[in-house]
């Protein structure tokens, strides 16, 4: 695999923690004897040394190994809280209260549902408010739910299928009322298309919000660099980076090319936090350049990382989400 950044491994966890990294070959070998595997708590660092960027071909096998790890009574830090929160709130967080200020103009009844996701509504409300305002400015007819049930991603990538199946069942009952679902989160988008769609009783169109982005009518200016989305680029949307860059180029922005590398936060704040943070630290410094005015993204997880780490490391460019830059 050709390096995108000279001297850096494309697999972020292999770059940061090569001792615990399981190669694709090794994962395939272990997964062949899945039922006979006996894991202990000591296996956590190796089995969870993955941020599920989707670049490798063994993501499903890695999740199967985690399933065996949990089935055998092993846990990780935060797992008991996640299960408790799920039972009470149907989110990985100790609340399901949305923190967003909902702008006027959103339809009470629409055949199109904007599914925002728990990270979007609880942890990064301003990003989500900008997305809502952007869709309204584009005259997109949509509605939102008063309360959402998590898509199931945190449990899927943790290795717990039970919670994922509950999310699927409960969400499908809601989704059957709509013809179209717009996703603000790429993890939701991925699960809805791959784990939900075959269980729908009718055809429901699943769309990612980037498909609604258009060049700004007002001419913009400035040098901009992007954290593009692993969860789209490695899961069937290989050219989404060029699509987004063209929109901003037509809006007047000058694109500064920063070779793609995972930010590490597609899992949120789960599992190997030490690894996630080291990946985030390395990636944020790729953008710390004098010739960049703005750094942006169109992923809720990437935005959560970008905003927090950009402030923490005081990078020179301004941090703006794509909706704000196009409004």
Secondary structure, DSSP 8 states (H G I E B T S, - for coil): ---SSTTS-SSHHHHH-TTT---HHHHHHHHTTGGG----GGGHHHHT-----S-STTHHHHHHHHHHHHHTT---TTHHHHHHHHHHHSSSSS---------TT--SS-SEEEE--HIIIII-HHHHHHHHHHHHHTT---B--SS----SHHHHTTT-HHHHHHHHHHHHHHHTT-SEEEESSHHHHHHIIIIIGGG-SS--EEEEGGGG----SS---SEEEEE--HHHHTTT-TTHHHHHHHHHHHTT-EE--------S-TT-S-S-HHHHHHHHHHHHHHT--TT-SEEEES-HHHHHHHHHHHHHTT-SSEE--HHHHH-
